[in-house]
């Protein structure tokens, strides 16, 4: 017995010691990582910024401390990091050019791809060069890389240039097989988000609006690639129609889509020619991670705050909805905006919105916080890929709204979806229900049956009041009549150029232009931009890993690809607020 206790005690002691040692090692590693991140990167003469255009592009990248400790490379790339790095490369005289190596790249929206492209065009204004290379160019990466002075392709590679398409799918019959129906109340004939769960195909109004905006996006892409590659728009359309992705690589050179077919090692020789160095010389390269630690221009003057609001709009940071990459959590955003309103060092605020919408209640809360902020200092909205439905709701109080050319916005409408599980419970699982109540509507919302006609009428009145409020918020914010807003509302989605004509936005332009406008409204002669919310500190990021389910979620996102968003939408529908102002997730533009 003594020996047994001795061995047990020794084992327990060993486990405790191992845990302590591992904790110390992890802490040392994290301190080392933090220290290396905090230190600035020295830029040598004749350096090249190597931009690996691969992975999932998001508005901002969120670091995973566990991945960094294990040596894994994050698959997420932040749009803000790429734009900032390109700007630093332009300003740094020791960086002579940018080498883009395109891989498997997934952009969160055409607007984000356009923003990178515009930053690269601005980089070239400094007189520096850009070289691009890929084993195969995907359409979005080709669109970005087409600004390069030289485009090279693997001798056995392809250029995927096929046009844009949206392929919605519908799961109403699948749910019916499980005994589940979705009861719908909505206002706005164009409000199409519920169709995936309630219809067998696209409604004609939805088909009309989707056709309009994907054609609009395609025209922007055609025009810009045509200008960069000096190819006629008609020719680019013809290449797409004949599905040039399956053409011989030599044809891409003849058609001016690329400049030369080369292997990777041969590209280095071309870069050395651009640097005007001998073939046997080497040149220093800076990665995106390196560029994050390269010092930019010194921040001087007054502060313009840039607050990033991207992802689904949700009420609070609870429930399964937050296992997605990022959400606009109303309770947190409202507190943050209140702090910016009270901060005397912040002279103006730019709200960077990239959201398809979400909870109508959460959108109203953020609208209120925006209104309070605007009462104290100028507020400008910069729209990213999406600022629609709830995303537009939170934008409309701003003093001024600037959208990217391919921003999808509008969608002024509202709906409520109420899953009916009674068929699953009674017919499939054999559960029986009975009912006793004191008042007529005491059992309103019971799982035992669907809503009856009178209950649906009450819900429709409630949804209609929400729509009327949404219209009024927009009318007040845009200084127009409710009648004028109704003409462009009804849940209709607009591309930025059309939104400009309809006075939903004030100008087409980048985030930089929004910052300039905010400074002008605040009458600042000298200013700098500071990003909010501040990055999560190492300890909090580590502690939150278990709460977010980020490891599984990131792998799920990789596995599902374009179907990730619709999957999580269906998966989390029971956790969402029933009243929604959002775009559909199934409209995958590719």
Legacy VTK file of the C-alpha trace (Angstrom):
# vtk DataFile Version 3.0
C-alpha trace
ASCII
DATASET POLYDATA
POINTS 590 float
0.000 0.000 0.000
2.867 2.336 0.833
4.518 1.584 -2.529
1.210 2.247 -4.296
0.793 5.619 -2.594
4.419 6.430 -3.304
3.997 5.750 -7.042
0.716 7.686 -7.180
2.300 10.647 -5.413
5.316 10.518 -7.735
3.026 10.423 -10.798
0.936 13.348 -9.576
4.064 15.328 -8.740
5.470 14.583 -12.188
2.298 15.756 -13.893
2.295 18.978 -11.868
5.968 19.623 -12.644
5.423 18.897 -16.342
2.465 21.289 -16.426
4.485 24.022 -14.713
7.457 23.515 -17.041
5.246 23.529 -20.136
3.557 26.683 -18.862
6.920 28.378 -18.340
8.132 27.328 -21.798
4.904 28.540 -23.393
5.189 31.854 -21.579
8.820 32.257 -22.679
7.835 31.422 -26.259
4.976 33.910 -26.225
7.174 36.618 -24.725
9.701 35.898 -27.463
7.041 36.107 -30.150
5.666 39.318 -28.664
9.145 40.813 -28.436
9.977 39.885 -32.023
6.674 41.370 -33.173
7.349 44.584 -31.286
10.835 45.022 -32.744
11.173 46.866 -36.040
12.479 45.161 -39.181
15.609 46.658 -40.732
15.252 47.162 -44.479
18.411 46.565 -46.523
19.250 48.273 -49.805
17.738 46.814 -52.982
15.032 44.967 -51.035
11.918 43.435 -52.600
8.572 43.082 -50.875
7.345 39.551 -51.642
3.570 39.412 -51.388
2.241 35.855 -51.205
-1.269 36.180 -52.586
-2.744 33.042 -51.050
-5.107 31.986 -48.269
-8.367 33.558 -47.153
-8.571 37.347 -47.378
-10.524 39.027 -44.583
-10.994 42.657 -43.597
-8.526 42.134 -40.740
-6.518 39.037 -39.804
-6.765 37.775 -36.249
-3.690 36.008 -34.935
-3.947 32.611 -33.245
-1.263 32.308 -30.514
-1.579 28.506 -30.406
-0.913 28.264 -34.148
2.116 30.525 -33.802
3.499 28.454 -30.925
3.060 25.250 -32.921
4.715 26.781 -35.981
1.577 26.779 -38.126
1.089 29.589 -40.620
-2.250 31.358 -40.521
-4.418 30.810 -43.588
-6.097 34.176 -43.052
-4.674 37.358 -44.549
-5.806 40.812 -43.468
-6.756 43.363 -46.125
-5.574 46.098 -43.762
-2.146 44.441 -43.417
-1.719 44.122 -47.188
-2.709 47.739 -47.906
-0.520 49.051 -45.064
2.456 46.993 -46.260
2.100 48.200 -49.853
2.004 51.788 -48.582
5.149 51.256 -46.478
6.899 49.689 -49.474
6.046 52.765 -51.534
7.432 55.129 -48.876
10.633 53.173 -48.132
13.418 54.139 -50.543
15.312 50.879 -49.933
12.407 48.790 -51.264
12.690 48.830 -55.050
9.723 46.735 -56.074
7.016 44.208 -55.234
7.053 40.570 -56.277
3.585 38.973 -56.131
3.428 35.192 -56.025
-0.181 34.143 -56.556
-1.431 30.859 -55.128
-4.791 29.529 -53.997
-6.432 32.776 -52.999
-9.943 33.446 -51.753
-11.058 37.062 -51.455
-13.944 37.934 -49.141
-15.415 40.177 -51.858
-14.656 41.787 -55.234
-14.383 45.126 -53.407
-11.484 43.849 -51.284
-9.674 42.629 -54.417
-10.236 46.059 -55.956
-8.801 47.762 -52.858
-5.564 45.747 -53.152
-5.383 46.526 -56.843
-5.795 50.253 -56.226
-3.063 50.179 -53.564
-0.713 48.507 -56.071
-1.521 51.128 -58.724
-0.736 53.832 -56.174
2.556 52.048 -55.400
3.577 52.261 -59.066
3.135 56.045 -58.981
6.392 56.143 -57.005
8.225 54.881 -60.092
8.815 51.440 -58.584
7.966 48.170 -60.356
5.730 45.160 -59.740
6.331 41.613 -60.986
3.718 38.853 -60.678
4.063 35.076 -61.006
1.769 32.074 -60.588
1.635 28.401 -61.365
-1.993 29.151 -62.218
-3.884 32.417 -61.923
-7.326 32.228 -60.373
-9.688 34.909 -61.655
-9.567 37.127 -58.551
-5.772 36.883 -58.298
-5.400 37.568 -62.037
-7.567 40.667 -61.631
-5.240 41.926 -58.865
-1.985 40.921 -60.554
-2.930 42.470 -63.890
-1.529 45.795 -62.612
1.997 44.322 -62.648
4.640 45.601 -65.053
5.462 41.986 -65.867
3.198 38.950 -65.490
4.815 35.510 -65.641
3.215 32.060 -65.679
4.401 28.505 -65.166
4.984 26.927 -68.627
2.286 24.369 -67.774
-0.014 26.779 -65.937
-3.395 28.303 -66.698
-5.216 31.624 -66.518
-8.727 31.187 -65.185
-10.772 33.942 -66.831
-14.408 32.924 -67.138
-16.718 35.736 -65.977
-18.850 36.007 -62.864
-21.709 33.816 -61.739
-23.908 33.438 -58.695
-25.139 29.926 -57.943
-27.803 29.944 -55.234
-29.107 26.713 -53.799
-32.203 25.891 -51.841
-32.743 23.515 -48.935
-36.508 23.746 -48.366
-37.093 20.170 -49.549
-34.163 18.881 -47.495
-35.660 20.447 -44.366
-39.055 18.981 -45.296
-37.545 15.478 -45.291
-36.577 16.161 -41.665
-40.052 17.449 -40.848
-38.888 21.085 -40.576
-40.553 24.093 -42.192
-39.635 27.767 -41.999
-42.460 30.265 -41.465
-41.607 33.607 -43.037
-42.668 37.209 -42.563
-40.867 39.771 -44.706
-41.198 43.262 -46.140
-39.597 44.060 -49.488
-40.111 42.114 -52.689
-36.337 42.057 -53.279
-35.544 40.772 -49.778
-34.139 37.418 -50.797
-32.153 36.172 -47.796
-34.902 33.715 -46.672
-35.271 32.116 -50.119
-32.648 29.464 -49.415
-34.898 28.042 -46.696
-38.344 28.859 -48.053
-38.235 28.610 -51.866
-37.382 26.188 -54.671
-35.621 28.769 -56.839
-34.813 32.447 -57.258
-37.715 34.866 -57.294
-37.857 37.136 -60.349
-37.075 40.301 -58.304
-34.055 38.538 -56.826
-32.897 37.364 -60.246
-33.226 40.947 -61.484
-31.055 42.458 -58.747
-28.403 39.728 -58.795
-28.101 40.000 -62.580
-27.662 43.758 -62.242
-24.918 43.724 -59.663
-22.816 40.821 -60.946
-22.867 42.427 -64.391
-21.837 45.708 -62.776
-18.920 44.067 -60.965
-17.839 42.281 -64.142
-17.843 45.541 -66.113
-15.518 47.104 -63.516
-13.150 44.128 -63.731
-13.185 44.130 -67.536
-12.471 47.847 -67.784
-9.588 47.775 -65.306
-7.886 44.649 -66.679
-8.274 46.037 -70.200
-6.502 49.243 -69.183
-3.661 47.450 -67.389
-3.013 44.731 -69.979
-3.922 46.895 -72.994
-6.447 44.355 -74.233
-9.832 45.359 -75.650
-12.847 44.743 -73.417
-14.531 42.815 -76.228
-11.514 40.534 -76.439
-11.554 39.858 -72.693
-15.236 38.974 -72.926
-14.521 36.667 -75.844
-11.763 34.921 -73.856
-14.215 34.337 -71.006
-16.905 33.007 -73.359
-14.581 30.414 -74.847
-13.350 29.399 -71.362
-9.735 30.246 -71.978
-8.712 28.498 -68.753
-8.341 25.303 -70.795
-6.234 26.891 -73.543
-2.575 26.087 -74.198
-0.196 28.165 -72.019
1.476 29.541 -75.171
-1.848 31.107 -76.158
-1.861 33.285 -73.037
1.315 35.000 -74.232
-0.074 35.499 -77.751
-3.273 37.001 -76.319
-1.265 39.351 -74.000
-2.769 37.865 -70.846
0.761 37.152 -69.564
4.199 38.322 -70.719
6.276 35.163 -70.523
6.210 31.496 -69.466
8.865 30.857 -66.807
9.742 28.514 -63.970
10.178 29.866 -60.453
13.964 30.014 -60.532
13.850 31.904 -63.838
11.614 34.579 -62.308
14.432 35.481 -59.918
16.583 36.311 -62.930
13.910 38.683 -64.220
13.726 40.399 -60.833
17.496 40.819 -60.787
17.239 42.553 -64.157
14.655 44.928 -62.666
17.053 45.563 -59.744
19.951 46.002 -62.215
22.171 43.535 -60.374
24.289 40.648 -61.666
22.759 37.207 -62.144
24.942 35.686 -59.411
23.996 38.324 -56.828
21.244 37.809 -54.249
18.670 40.316 -53.079
16.904 40.676 -49.699
13.177 39.876 -49.580
10.563 41.052 -47.099
7.445 39.009 -46.377
4.072 40.399 -45.341
4.967 39.534 -41.731
8.242 41.416 -42.076
6.451 44.445 -43.496
4.171 44.616 -40.457
7.278 45.482 -38.427
8.748 47.940 -40.907
8.432 51.470 -39.625
6.091 53.691 -41.600
5.806 57.436 -41.587
5.822 59.011 -38.156
2.312 59.729 -36.900
1.888 63.445 -36.516
-1.017 65.823 -36.101
-4.528 65.134 -34.824
-6.032 61.690 -34.655
-8.691 60.290 -36.993
-9.978 57.000 -35.616
-10.706 54.175 -38.071
-13.072 51.699 -36.445
-13.434 48.319 -38.193
-16.921 46.773 -38.125
-17.033 43.577 -40.174
-18.905 40.288 -40.183
-22.417 39.405 -39.043
-24.228 41.882 -36.821
-25.177 40.065 -33.603
-26.687 41.163 -30.298
-24.037 39.864 -27.907
-20.895 37.754 -27.760
-22.668 34.573 -26.692
-23.950 31.490 -28.435
-22.647 29.507 -31.361
-22.870 32.443 -33.747
-19.515 33.692 -32.464
-17.629 30.581 -33.579
-17.399 32.202 -37.002
-14.366 34.259 -37.942
-15.641 37.608 -36.764
-18.860 39.326 -35.790
-20.046 42.863 -35.157
-21.170 42.456 -31.555
-23.583 45.303 -30.806
-22.894 45.440 -27.063
-19.132 45.814 -27.661
-19.344 48.161 -30.663
-21.686 50.523 -28.817
-19.270 50.763 -25.887
-16.324 51.325 -28.230
-18.121 54.090 -30.138
-19.074 55.735 -26.860
-15.395 55.750 -25.824
-14.403 57.316 -29.158
-17.086 59.958 -28.671
-15.655 60.847 -25.244
-11.994 60.719 -26.314
-10.843 64.315 -26.836
-7.767 63.115 -28.746
-10.004 61.666 -31.464
-11.172 64.503 -33.715
-13.130 62.453 -36.278
-14.155 58.824 -36.823
-14.242 56.625 -39.917
-16.411 53.534 -39.554
-15.112 50.845 -41.930
-18.128 48.613 -42.625
-17.937 45.203 -44.294
-21.127 43.414 -43.319
-24.094 41.673 -44.958
-26.208 42.593 -41.927
-27.772 40.474 -39.205
-29.911 41.171 -36.163
-32.298 44.095 -36.647
-32.236 44.821 -32.897
-28.427 44.916 -32.819
-28.407 47.181 -35.890
-30.743 49.617 -34.119
-28.450 49.698 -31.074
-25.419 50.523 -33.225
-27.443 53.118 -35.162
-28.163 54.834 -31.826
-24.460 54.776 -30.856
-23.545 56.214 -34.264
-26.072 59.016 -33.836
-24.592 59.930 -30.436
-21.072 59.827 -31.883
-22.057 62.050 -34.806
-23.457 64.623 -32.374
-19.938 65.109 -30.963
-17.600 64.779 -33.948
-17.658 64.083 -37.712
-18.352 60.482 -38.750
-17.587 59.103 -42.216
-18.430 55.566 -43.346
-16.062 53.649 -45.609
-17.874 50.686 -47.173
-15.934 47.521 -47.989
-17.259 44.443 -49.769
-20.718 44.629 -48.225
-22.595 47.298 -46.339
-26.095 46.046 -46.940
-29.266 45.582 -44.935
-28.108 45.805 -41.302
-24.730 46.942 -42.661
-26.476 49.903 -44.298
-28.657 50.474 -41.219
-25.567 51.175 -39.084
-24.016 53.323 -41.850
-26.886 55.673 -42.685
-26.460 58.125 -39.731
-22.961 59.144 -40.885
-22.133 62.639 -42.117
-20.732 61.176 -45.320
-20.608 57.719 -46.965
-17.877 56.521 -49.344
-18.105 53.125 -51.071
-15.702 51.039 -53.142
-16.789 50.719 -56.812
-17.917 47.105 -56.300
-19.422 47.497 -52.831
-22.811 45.785 -52.477
-25.110 47.977 -50.410
-28.744 48.988 -49.858
-31.077 46.040 -49.182
-33.367 48.216 -47.063
-35.780 45.568 -45.882
-36.487 43.282 -42.962
-37.720 39.744 -42.352
-38.472 37.260 -39.628
-37.927 33.505 -39.981
-39.492 31.124 -37.489
-38.523 27.443 -37.779
-41.430 25.031 -37.299
-40.129 21.787 -35.779
-43.570 20.299 -35.109
-43.326 17.907 -38.075
-39.966 16.633 -36.863
-41.176 16.227 -33.309
-44.598 14.699 -33.941
-44.303 12.841 -37.263
-40.641 11.803 -37.265
-39.947 11.366 -33.545
-43.465 10.454 -32.402
-43.698 13.086 -29.652
-47.265 14.061 -28.685
-48.352 17.449 -27.317
-51.374 18.800 -25.527
-52.249 22.362 -24.559
-53.758 24.229 -21.611
-53.754 28.047 -21.477
-55.218 30.999 -19.575
-55.323 33.474 -22.445
-55.847 33.416 -26.186
-52.176 33.742 -27.134
-50.591 32.196 -24.039
-49.090 29.394 -26.159
-47.723 31.768 -28.819
-44.516 30.286 -30.250
-45.049 26.771 -28.899
-43.010 23.998 -30.530
-46.074 21.761 -30.756
-47.590 23.446 -33.827
-46.910 26.135 -36.467
-48.272 29.660 -36.093
-51.924 29.972 -36.997
-53.289 32.638 -39.378
-54.033 35.155 -36.615
-50.585 34.747 -35.076
-48.922 35.199 -38.480
-50.948 38.384 -39.019
-49.650 39.749 -35.719
-46.091 38.890 -36.700
-46.483 40.542 -40.098
-47.645 43.762 -38.403
-44.598 43.609 -36.151
-42.201 43.071 -39.102
-43.868 45.907 -41.031
-43.255 48.300 -38.112
-39.588 47.314 -38.212
-39.447 48.068 -41.935
-41.085 51.460 -41.447
-38.492 52.277 -38.786
-35.646 51.156 -41.073
-36.935 53.434 -43.875
-37.234 56.373 -41.473
-33.689 55.841 -40.171
-32.392 55.931 -43.746
-34.558 58.916 -44.725
-33.373 60.925 -41.715
-29.730 59.958 -42.231
-29.732 60.698 -45.956
-31.938 63.813 -45.596
-34.601 62.493 -47.945
-38.303 61.785 -47.695
-39.593 58.367 -46.695
-41.360 58.207 -50.060
-38.070 58.729 -51.901
-36.429 55.966 -49.885
-39.334 53.597 -50.540
-38.661 53.861 -54.275
-35.170 52.379 -53.821
-35.919 50.164 -50.807
-38.075 46.999 -50.818
-34.941 45.052 -49.934
-33.270 45.960 -53.265
-29.500 45.408 -53.384
-27.453 48.031 -55.234
-23.928 48.118 -56.572
-22.016 51.212 -55.411
-22.321 53.162 -58.680
-26.096 52.680 -58.686
-26.225 53.493 -54.967
-24.439 56.766 -55.772
-27.132 57.647 -58.319
-29.801 56.785 -55.742
-28.112 58.961 -53.094
-27.497 56.035 -50.755
-23.775 56.887 -50.836
-21.990 60.198 -51.432
-18.837 59.185 -53.262
-16.925 56.267 -54.789
-13.508 55.789 -53.240
-11.151 53.993 -50.890
-10.660 53.958 -47.142
-7.921 56.565 -47.570
-10.404 58.889 -49.237
-12.788 58.383 -46.308
-10.010 59.327 -43.874
-9.256 62.461 -45.897
-12.927 63.409 -45.874
-13.222 62.901 -42.113
-10.178 65.129 -41.553
-11.664 67.769 -43.827
-14.998 67.717 -41.960
-13.076 68.112 -38.683
-11.053 70.955 -40.253
-7.710 69.265 -39.555
-4.652 70.580 -41.377
-2.388 67.784 -40.148
-3.627 64.365 -39.070
-2.929 60.656 -38.813
-5.171 57.582 -38.701
-5.308 55.141 -35.784
-7.064 51.782 -36.091
-9.652 50.469 -33.633
-10.477 48.149 -31.950
-6.917 47.562 -30.835
-5.556 44.033 -31.428
-6.361 41.520 -28.695
-3.437 41.091 -26.302
-1.600 37.768 -26.190
-3.144 36.528 -22.963
-6.734 37.287 -23.957
-6.220 35.782 -27.403
-4.865 32.601 -25.832
-7.698 32.399 -23.302
-10.322 32.916 -26.029
-9.111 30.059 -28.200
-11.329 27.559 -26.454
-14.365 29.835 -26.529
-14.281 30.522 -30.242
-13.743 26.987 -31.484
-11.282 28.591 -33.867
-9.173 25.499 -34.611
-12.118 23.395 -35.760
-13.778 26.384 -37.393
-10.717 27.282 -39.465
-10.395 23.714 -40.723
-14.116 23.596 -41.464
-13.792 26.811 -43.449
-10.923 25.336 -45.444
-12.808 22.092 -46.111
-16.112 23.707 -47.115
-14.649 26.624 -49.053
-17.418 28.653 -50.685
-20.068 26.653 -48.821
-18.762 27.633 -45.374
-20.951 30.734 -44.936
-24.226 29.039 -45.994
-23.422 26.039 -43.794
-22.841 28.150 -40.694
-25.924 30.216 -41.524
-28.163 27.119 -41.437
-26.259 25.620 -38.499
-26.704 28.725 -36.351
-30.196 29.782 -37.387
-31.691 28.735 -34.062
-29.240 31.052 -32.240
-30.025 34.085 -34.385
-32.485 36.762 -33.455
-35.703 35.955 -35.332
-35.924 39.482 -36.791
-33.166 39.960 -39.359
-31.888 42.590 -41.756
-29.312 40.736 -43.845
-28.165 39.654 -47.287
-28.323 36.009 -48.384
-25.180 33.944 -47.848
-25.732 31.697 -50.825
-24.912 34.321 -53.468
-21.359 33.184 -54.073
-19.820 35.425 -56.742
-17.134 33.548 -58.664
LINES 1 591
590 0 1 2 3 4 5 6 7 8 9 10 11 12 13 14 15 16 17 18 19 20 21 22 23 24 25 26 27 28 29 30 31 32 33 34 35 36 37 38 39 40 41 42 43 44 45 46 47 48 49 50 51 52 53 54 55 56 57 58 59 60 61 62 63 64 65 66 67 68 69 70 71 72 73 74 75 76 77 78 79 80 81 82 83 84 85 86 87 88 89 90 91 92 93 94 95 96 97 98 99 100 101 102 103 104 105 106 107 108 109 110 111 112 113 114 115 116 117 118 119 120 121 122 123 124 125 126 127 128 129 130 131 132 133 134 135 136 137 138 139 140 141 142 143 144 145 146 147 148 149 150 151 152 153 154 155 156 157 158 159 160 161 162 163 164 165 166 167 168 169 170 171 172 173 174 175 176 177 178 179 180 181 182 183 184 185 186 187 188 189 190 191 192 193 194 195 196 197 198 199 200 201 202 203 204 205 206 207 208 209 210 211 212 213 214 215 216 217 218 219 220 221 222 223 224 225 226 227 228 229 230 231 232 233 234 235 236 237 238 239 240 241 242 243 244 245 246 247 248 249 250 251 252 253 254 255 256 257 258 259 260 261 262 263 264 265 266 267 268 269 270 271 272 273 274 275 276 277 278 279 280 281 282 283 284 285 286 287 288 289 290 291 292 293 294 295 296 297 298 299 300 301 302 303 304 305 306 307 308 309 310 311 312 313 314 315 316 317 318 319 320 321 322 323 324 325 326 327 328 329 330 331 332 333 334 335 336 337 338 339 340 341 342 343 344 345 346 347 348 349 350 351 352 353 354 355 356 357 358 359 360 361 362 363 364 365 366 367 368 369 370 371 372 373 374 375 376 377 378 379 380 381 382 383 384 385 386 387 388 389 390 391 392 393 394 395 396 397 398 399 400 401 402 403 404 405 406 407 408 409 410 411 412 413 414 415 416 417 418 419 420 421 422 423 424 425 426 427 428 429 430 431 432 433 434 435 436 437 438 439 440 441 442 443 444 445 446 447 448 449 450 451 452 453 454 455 456 457 458 459 460 461 462 463 464 465 466 467 468 469 470 471 472 473 474 475 476 477 478 479 480 481 482 483 484 485 486 487 488 489 490 491 492 493 494 495 496 497 498 499 500 501 502 503 504 505 506 507 508 509 510 511 512 513 514 515 516 517 518 519 520 521 522 523 524 525 526 527 528 529 530 531 532 533 534 535 536 537 538 539 540 541 542 543 544 545 546 547 548 549 550 551 552 553 554 555 556 557 558 559 560 561 562 563 564 565 566 567 568 569 570 571 572 573 574 575 576 577 578 579 580 581 582 583 584 585 586 587 588 589
